[in-house]
Amino acid sequence: MELERSETLISFIQHIFDSVKHSLERLQLDYIDLLQCHRFDPDTPVKETMQALHDVVKAGYVGYVGMSSCYAWQFPKMQHYALSHDLTPFFSMLNLHNAVYREEEREMIPMLKDLSVGRSQKDTWLWVNGDPKVDTFLATINQRVKEVADKRELTMAQVALAWSLSKDFVTSPVIGTTRLDNLDELAVAAR
């Protein structure tokens, strides 16, 4: 059983290395600044995940590692394992937070502050499951954002991003756009 587990670990680590190397080749880069784990994998032991991430950092392929989209109990479990085994700890956490979805303020954000871990944020706009035409809460939020945008002669996206940037726990929002004019539009919110 131990031999089988060792082979599985080697295979897992090799998969991480191969994925990182292919990304570097595709992007024509020497290293990745920050490698984010997208989700907590309940089928892979924490020690294997943290060892693989540590190995790609030590090999020079990655500068820092971060986590994304996990429960508040999962993050410290992984972070504690890394720190107590002299492995590379998480540098940042990327999670969903916006004017509609603020659940992370309850546990995740205070825990990240306590651990001195940086926080990126995805989906600063008001993306959420639901229809503002049906859900009065979403309609109320959207209407309020529209009022602020109209009053300040901004777009709703600029107001949403400015709201996010006003939070002391937001280190760096992740802007999902494929058009340069949208990026230029959102740059106004940073002022």
Salt bridges, closest charged atoms under 4 A:
GLU48 OE2 - ARG5 NH2 3.07
GLU103 OE1 - ARG106 NH2 3.11
GLU105 OE2 - HIS97 NE2 2.65
GLU105 OE2 - ARG102 NE 2.79
GLU147 OE1 - ARG144 NH1 3.43
ASP150 OD2 - LYS146 NZ 2.89
ASP168 OD2 - LYS113 NZ 3.44
ASP181 OD2 - ARG179 NH2 2.68
